[in-house]
């Protein structure tokens, strides 16, 4: 029996006192300095074992998109050539299950809905509040990358991502990124630097994390990808997706692209 708030059993509160002001300020400073924050051993071993078990059991329900995309996650533009940075096509072949496929008693939902966890995120992200997605698909997702599956180079549309790795592959599945490639606030698309990254002419950084670590990443201006999984063990990752404004949901076309369905 879990006493108190449900998330008490799933977060390592002694190692990560997320309600403590000094701890929050330290985490915020690190995140602001690098655009990435890895909190080692944030989740308990019970959290990992239970979520891995329930996620592996539902892997057969995952939707695998059969399409390519540009780094901006937008439609191609005919004013540019096919080999222009804006139109160059990348492969993302991972699968996922949507929020409405996550069980009501999942530890993922306990954490996602915990007020202390949300308050901590607000402090680190310097936002007043975080809200779930208005659609029934996008708030919590589990991503699967079996052998050969990958996430191609892209910029995020959202200002931040909150994730935890659940299962590490034998090799591959490496998170690679190049910080501050573009400036989305000014509309700077950084075509030359995008080409340089795609051509292998830029220095690439890696963000290393293990199952149970909590990862916050600013991906709107940082170009990033996950390399193909190698070996027989599927890479499994959970995404806690929030917005800093209420009532935000994906369009029907985006739902169809990411989830293969609209209801």
RODRENKE-250828 format. One record per residue (C-alpha): residue number from 1; residue in three letters; z, x, y. Coordinates in nm, 4 decimals, m for minus. Layout:
[r NUM, "ALA", [Z, X, Y]] ...
This chain:
[r 1, "UNK", [0.0000, 0.0000, 0.0000]] [r 2, "UNK", [m0.1006, 0.1340, 0.3403]] [r 3, "UNK", [0.1761, 0.0916, 0.5969]] [r 4, "UNK", [0.1048, 0.0514, 0.9667]] [r 5, "UNK", [m0.2489, 0.0652, 1.1046]] [r 6, "UNK", [m0.5048, 0.1085, 0.8300]] [r 7, "UNK", [m0.6377, 0.4356, 0.9704]] [r 8, "UNK", [m0.2976, 0.6023, 0.9209]] [r 9, "UNK", [m0.3969, 0.6886, 0.5634]] [r 10, "UNK", [m0.7355, 0.8330, 0.6539]] [r 11, "UNK", [m0.6770, 1.0694, 0.9491]] [r 12, "UNK", [m0.4848, 1.3983, 0.9333]] [r 13, "UNK", [m0.2528, 1.3076, 1.2205]] [r 14, "UNK", [m0.0352, 1.6205, 1.1960]] [r 15, "UNK", [m0.3324, 1.8530, 1.2300]] [r 16, "UNK", [m0.5094, 1.6293, 1.4810]] [r 17, "UNK", [m0.2590, 1.4440, 1.7050]] [r 18, "UNK", [m0.5323, 1.2548, 1.8845]] [r 19, "UNK", [m0.2863, 1.0488, 2.0908]] [r 20, "UNK", [m0.1375, 1.3636, 2.2472]] [r 21, "UNK", [m0.2625, 1.4328, 2.6004]] [r 22, "UNK", [m0.2715, 1.8125, 2.5629]] [r 23, "UNK", [m0.4687, 1.7837, 2.2387]] [r 24, "UNK", [m0.7180, 1.5473, 2.4021]] [r 25, "UNK", [m0.7640, 1.7753, 2.7015]] [r 26, "UNK", [m0.8255, 2.0768, 2.4797]] [r 27, "UNK", [m1.0832, 1.8846, 2.2755]] [r 28, "UNK", [m1.2541, 1.7583, 2.5913]] [r 29, "UNK", [m1.2741, 2.1093, 2.7382]] [r 30, "UNK", [m1.4326, 2.2483, 2.4209]] [r 31, "UNK", [m1.6797, 1.9602, 2.4025]] [r 32, "UNK", [m1.7792, 1.9965, 2.7680]] [r 33, "UNK", [m1.8232, 2.3706, 2.7286]] [r 34, "UNK", [m2.0593, 2.3632, 2.4311]] [r 35, "UNK", [m2.1831, 2.0073, 2.3908]] [r 36, "UNK", [m2.0466, 2.0069, 2.0368]] [r 37, "UNK", [m1.7018, 1.9662, 1.8858]] [r 38, "UNK", [m1.6072, 2.0174, 1.5205]] [r 39, "UNK", [m1.2548, 1.9074, 1.4286]] [r 40, "UNK", [m1.1877, 2.0730, 1.0936]] [r 41, "UNK", [m1.0143, 1.8678, 0.8261]] [r 42, "UNK", [m0.9905, 1.5614, 1.0470]] [r 43, "UNK", [m1.0061, 1.3162, 0.7568]] [r 44, "UNK", [m0.7793, 1.3115, 0.4526]] [r 45, "UNK", [m0.8968, 1.3963, 0.1010]] [r 46, "UNK", [m0.8322, 1.0329, 0.0057]] [r 47, "UNK", [m1.0691, 0.9214, 0.2802]] [r 48, "UNK", [m1.3447, 1.1515, 0.1547]] [r 49, "UNK", [m1.3062, 1.0635, m0.2135]] [r 50, "UNK", [m1.3013, 0.6904, m0.1502]] [r 51, "UNK", [m1.5917, 0.6859, 0.0966]] [r 52, "UNK", [m1.8027, 0.9170, m0.1206]] [r 53, "UNK", [m1.7434, 0.6905, m0.4205]] [r 54, "UNK", [m1.8420, 0.3746, m0.2340]] [r 55, "UNK", [m2.1392, 0.5443, m0.0641]] [r 56, "UNK", [m2.2842, 0.6967, m0.3817]] [r 57, "UNK", [m2.2531, 0.3561, m0.5474]] [r 58, "UNK", [m2.4763, 0.2057, m0.2752]] [r 59, "UNK", [m2.7306, 0.4856, m0.2493]] [r 60, "UNK", [m2.9848, 0.2751, m0.4383]] [r 61, "UNK", [m2.9764, 0.0248, m0.1494]] [r 62, "UNK", [m3.0732, 0.2858, 0.1110]] [r 63, "UNK", [m3.3865, 0.2361, 0.3199]] [r 64, "UNK", [m3.6152, 0.5387, 0.3469]] [r 65, "UNK", [m3.8532, 0.5181, 0.6423]] [r 66, "UNK", [m4.2088, 0.6186, 0.5525]] [r 67, "UNK", [m4.3289, 0.7303, 0.8945]] [r 68, "UNK", [m4.3451, 1.0235, 1.1343]] [r 69, "UNK", [m4.2229, 1.0524, 1.4926]] [r 70, "UNK", [m4.2378, 1.2747, 1.7999]] [r 71, "UNK", [m3.9309, 1.4587, 1.9278]] [r 72, "UNK", [m3.8759, 1.1902, 2.1939]] [r 73, "UNK", [m3.8681, 0.9068, 1.9365]] [r 74, "UNK", [m4.1324, 0.7191, 2.1345]] [r 75, "UNK", [m4.4860, 0.5976, 2.0524]] [r 76, "UNK", [m4.7707, 0.8456, 2.0930]] [r 77, "UNK", [m4.9463, 0.8578, 2.4307]] [r 78, "UNK", [m5.3280, 0.8660, 2.4346]] [r 79, "UNK", [m5.3346, 1.0573, 2.7647]] [r 80, "UNK", [m5.2211, 1.3619, 2.5649]] [r 81, "UNK", [m5.3998, 1.5347, 2.2786]] [r 82, "UNK", [m5.2703, 1.5001, 1.9239]] [r 83, "UNK", [m5.1362, 1.8570, 1.9306]] [r 84, "UNK", [m4.9606, 1.8141, 2.2669]] [r 85, "UNK", [m4.5808, 1.8461, 2.2563]] [r 86, "UNK", [m4.5457, 1.4755, 2.3325]] [r 87, "UNK", [m4.7596, 1.3676, 2.0378]] [r 88, "UNK", [m4.6779, 1.6293, 1.7730]] [r 89, "UNK", [m4.5517, 1.4444, 1.4665]] [r 90, "UNK", [m4.2418, 1.5378, 1.2684]] [r 91, "UNK", [m4.1111, 1.4072, 0.9376]] [r 92, "UNK", [m3.7755, 1.2338, 0.8944]] [r 93, "UNK", [m3.7350, 1.1254, 0.5345]] [r 94, "UNK", [m3.3634, 1.0600, 0.4931]] [r 95, "UNK", [m3.2411, 0.7176, 0.3840]] [r 96, "UNK", [m2.9589, 0.5050, 0.5176]] [r 97, "UNK", [m2.7545, 0.1946, 0.4669]] [r 98, "UNK", [m2.6658, m0.0227, 0.7641]] [r 99, "UNK", [m2.3393, m0.1593, 0.8982]] [r 100, "UNK", [m2.3834, m0.4912, 0.7215]] [r 101, "UNK", [m2.3926, m0.3000, 0.3901]] [r 102, "UNK", [m2.0549, m0.1317, 0.4534]] [r 103, "UNK", [m1.7711, m0.3175, 0.2811]] [r 104, "UNK", [m1.5127, m0.4931, 0.4978]] [r 105, "UNK", [m1.2320, m0.2850, 0.3452]] [r 106, "UNK", [m1.4088, 0.0511, 0.3744]] [r 107, "UNK", [m1.2079, 0.3381, 0.5292]] [r 108, "UNK", [m1.5113, 0.3887, 0.7536]] [r 109, "UNK", [m1.4455, 0.0498, 0.9114]] [r 110, "UNK", [m1.0709, 0.1167, 0.9386]] [r 111, "UNK", [m1.1406, 0.4302, 1.1422]] [r 112, "UNK", [m1.4259, 0.2830, 1.3472]] [r 113, "UNK", [m1.2099, m0.0091, 1.4616]] [r 114, "UNK", [m0.8876, 0.1885, 1.5222]] [r 115, "UNK", [m0.7824, 0.1694, 1.8883]] [r 116, "UNK", [m0.6298, 0.5191, 1.8857]] [r 117, "UNK", [m0.9541, 0.6689, 1.7535]] [r 118, "UNK", [m1.1579, 0.4896, 2.0191]] [r 119, "UNK", [m0.9168, 0.5941, 2.2937]] [r 120, "UNK", [m0.9477, 0.9554, 2.1789]] [r 121, "UNK", [m1.3272, 0.9343, 2.1879]] [r 122, "UNK", [m1.3163, 0.7882, 2.5383]] [r 123, "UNK", [m1.1005, 1.0787, 2.6565]] [r 124, "UNK", [m1.3242, 1.3467, 2.5039]] [r 125, "UNK", [m1.6469, 1.1775, 2.6121]] [r 126, "UNK", [m1.5112, 1.0952, 2.9594]] [r 127, "UNK", [m1.6071, 0.7271, 2.9382]] [r 128, "UNK", [m1.3984, 0.4216, 3.0201]] [r 129, "UNK", [m1.4571, 0.2441, 2.6912]] [r 130, "UNK", [m1.6697, 0.2506, 2.3769]] [r 131, "UNK", [m1.8222, m0.0586, 2.2205]] [r 132, "UNK", [m1.9847, m0.1440, 1.8884]] [r 133, "UNK", [m2.3536, m0.2267, 1.8753]] [r 134, "UNK", [m2.4451, m0.5886, 1.9460]] [r 135, "UNK", [m2.6691, m0.5985, 1.6383]] [r 136, "UNK", [m2.5243, m0.6127, 1.2875]] [r 137, "UNK", [m2.6937, m0.2926, 1.1660]] [r 138, "UNK", [m2.6155, 0.0025, 1.3865]] [r 139, "UNK", [m2.2403, 0.0525, 1.4378]] [r 140, "UNK", [m2.1631, 0.2291, 1.1083]] [r 141, "UNK", [m2.4350, 0.3917, 0.8992]] [r 142, "UNK", [m2.4358, 0.6164, 0.5934]] [r 143, "UNK", [m2.7260, 0.8626, 0.5682]] [r 144, "UNK", [m2.8595, 1.0067, 0.2418]] [r 145, "UNK", [m3.0736, 1.3170, 0.2027]] [r 146, "UNK", [m3.1497, 1.3888, m0.1642]] [r 147, "UNK", [m3.3601, 1.6880, m0.2616]] [r 148, "UNK", [m3.6468, 1.7503, m0.0175]] [r 149, "UNK", [m3.5353, 1.4896, 0.2368]] [r 150, "UNK", [m3.4800, 1.5929, 0.5982]] [r 151, "UNK", [m3.4267, 1.4854, 0.9578]] [r 152, "UNK", [m3.7031, 1.6172, 1.1846]] [r 153, "UNK", [m3.6633, 1.7724, 1.5286]] [r 154, "UNK", [m3.5736, 1.5124, 1.7917]] [r 155, "UNK", [m3.3699, 1.4264, 2.1001]] [r 156, "UNK", [m3.1139, 1.1463, 2.0727]] [r 157, "UNK", [m3.1532, 0.8358, 2.2852]] [r 158, "UNK", [m2.7748, 0.7940, 2.3016]] [r 159, "UNK", [m2.5574, 1.0302, 2.5056]] [r 160, "UNK", [m2.3323, 1.1246, 2.2146]] [r 161, "UNK", [m2.3090, 1.1134, 1.8346]] [r 162, "UNK", [m1.9939, 1.0881, 1.6215]] [r 163, "UNK", [m2.0325, 1.1810, 1.2549]] [r 164, "UNK", [m1.8578, 1.3144, 0.9473]] [r 165, "UNK", [m2.0151, 1.4859, 0.6498]] [r 166, "UNK", [m1.9133, 1.3201, 0.3235]] [r 167, "UNK", [m2.0959, 1.5262, 0.0614]] [r 168, "UNK", [m2.2403, 1.8759, 0.0997]] [r 169, "UNK", [m2.5625, 1.9665, m0.0844]] [r 170, "UNK", [m2.5855, 2.2823, m0.2944]] [r 171, "UNK", [m2.8049, 2.4357, m0.0234]] [r 172, "UNK", [m3.0225, 2.3286, 0.2670]] [r 173, "UNK", [m2.9231, 2.0318, 0.4808]] [r 174, "UNK", [m2.8388, 2.2636, 0.7709]] [r 175, "UNK", [m2.7853, 2.1203, 1.1183]] [r 176, "UNK", [m2.9947, 2.3263, 1.3606]] [r 177, "UNK", [m3.0181, 2.2816, 1.7368]] [r 178, "UNK", [m3.1358, 2.4288, 2.0650]] [r 179, "UNK", [m2.9115, 2.3252, 2.3567]] [r 180, "UNK", [m3.0281, 2.2074, 2.6992]] [r 181, "UNK", [m3.3998, 2.1950, 2.6213]] [r 182, "UNK", [m3.4755, 1.9079, 2.8585]] [r 183, "UNK", [m3.3046, 1.7149, 3.1395]] [r 184, "UNK", [m3.3277, 1.3474, 3.0533]] [r 185, "UNK", [m3.1519, 1.2414, 3.3745]] [r 186, "UNK", [m3.4337, 1.3800, 3.5905]] [r 187, "UNK", [m3.7112, 1.2921, 3.3466]] [r 188, "UNK", [m3.7922, 1.6573, 3.2695]] [r 189, "UNK", [m3.9716, 1.6468, 2.9321]] [r 190, "UNK", [m3.9801, 2.0260, 2.8776]] [r 191, "UNK", [m4.3138, 2.0273, 2.6941]] [r 192, "UNK", [m4.3378, 2.4091, 2.6879]] [r 193, "UNK", [m3.9915, 2.4533, 2.5379]] [r 194, "UNK", [m4.0508, 2.1768, 2.2856]] [r 195, "UNK", [m4.3656, 2.3551, 2.1730]] [r 196, "UNK", [m4.1725, 2.6822, 2.1525]] [r 197, "UNK", [m3.9076, 2.5265, 1.9282]] [r 198, "UNK", [m4.1640, 2.3600, 1.7031]] [r 199, "UNK", [m4.3596, 2.6865, 1.6827]] [r 200, "UNK", [m4.0499, 2.8848, 1.5836]] [r 201, "UNK", [m4.0490, 3.0853, 1.9067]] [r 202, "UNK", [m3.6995, 2.9845, 2.0264]] [r 203, "UNK", [m3.3594, 3.1047, 1.9108]] [r 204, "UNK", [m3.2071, 2.8386, 1.6878]] [r 205, "UNK", [m2.8336, 2.7705, 1.6661]] [r 206, "UNK", [m2.6555, 2.6218, 1.3666]] [r 207, "UNK", [m2.3613, 2.3853, 1.3681]] [r 208, "UNK", [m2.1588, 2.4377, 1.0526]] [r 209, "UNK", [m1.9194, 2.1734, 0.9238]] [r 210, "UNK", [m1.7686, 2.0622, 0.5956]] [r 211, "UNK", [m1.6871, 1.7260, 0.4379]] [r 212, "UNK", [m1.4010, 1.5641, 0.6257]] [r 213, "UNK", [m1.4667, 1.7371, 0.9597]] [r 214, "UNK", [m1.5206, 1.5095, 1.2595]] [r 215, "UNK", [m1.8256, 1.6150, 1.4627]] [r 216, "UNK", [m1.9114, 1.5113, 1.8183]] [r 217, "UNK", [m2.2491, 1.6206, 1.9527]] [r 218, "UNK", [m2.4467, 1.5658, 2.2717]] [r 219, "UNK", [m2.8038, 1.5313, 2.1521]] [r 220, "UNK", [m2.9849, 1.3687, 2.4430]] [r 221, "UNK", [m3.0969, 1.7042, 2.5871]] [r 222, "UNK", [m3.0449, 1.9267, 2.2828]] [r 223, "UNK", [m3.3343, 1.9380, 2.0379]] [r 224, "UNK", [m3.1931, 1.9215, 1.6850]] [r 225, "UNK", [m3.2768, 1.8618, 1.3208]] [r 226, "UNK", [m3.1353, 1.8770, 0.9673]] [r 227, "UNK", [m3.3324, 2.0985, 0.7283]] [r 228, "UNK", [m3.4471, 1.9654, 0.3885]] [r 229, "UNK", [m3.1835, 1.9337, 0.1189]] [r 230, "UNK", [m3.2177, 2.1774, m0.1684]] [r 231, "UNK", [m3.0761, 2.1196, m0.5152]] [r 232, "UNK", [m2.9633, 1.8153, m0.7066]] [r 233, "UNK", [m2.6670, 1.7112, m0.4860]] [r 234, "UNK", [m2.7477, 1.4551, m0.2159]] [r 235, "UNK", [m2.6315, 1.5267, 0.1373]] [r 236, "UNK", [m2.4299, 1.2239, 0.2538]] [r 237, "UNK", [m2.3216, 1.1719, 0.6149]] [r 238, "UNK", [m2.1417, 0.8866, 0.7911]] [r 239, "UNK", [m2.2240, 0.7916, 1.1506]] [r 240, "UNK", [m1.9818, 0.6144, 1.3837]] [r 241, "UNK", [m2.2139, 0.4750, 1.6526]] [r 242, "UNK", [m2.0756, 0.3428, 1.9794]] [r 243, "UNK", [m2.2095, 0.2590, 2.3239]] [r 244, "UNK", [m2.0379, 0.3097, 2.6571]] [r 245, "UNK", [m2.1524, m0.0362, 2.7684]] [r 246, "UNK", [m2.1014, m0.3719, 2.5919]] [r 247, "UNK", [m2.3803, m0.5852, 2.4489]] [r 248, "UNK", [m2.6208, m0.3032, 2.3580]] [r 249, "UNK", [m2.8309, m0.3573, 2.0469]] [r 250, "UNK", [m3.1525, m0.2195, 1.9043]] [r 251, "UNK", [m3.4785, m0.4055, 1.9549]] [r 252, "UNK", [m3.6431, m0.5856, 1.6636]] [r 253, "UNK", [m3.9081, m0.3131, 1.6432]] [r 254, "UNK", [m3.6418, m0.0397, 1.6324]] [r 255, "UNK", [m3.4482, m0.2285, 1.3651]] [r 256, "UNK", [m3.7658, m0.2541, 1.1581]] [r 257, "UNK", [m3.8334, 0.1172, 1.2022]] [r 258, "UNK", [m3.4836, 0.2420, 1.1182]] [r 259, "UNK", [m3.3654, m0.0188, 0.8679]] [r 260, "UNK", [m3.6821, m0.1793, 0.7323]] [r 261, "UNK", [m3.5613, m0.5262, 0.8276]] [r 262, "UNK", [m3.4442, m0.7355, 1.1200]] [r 263, "UNK", [m3.1883, m0.9609, 0.9513]] 
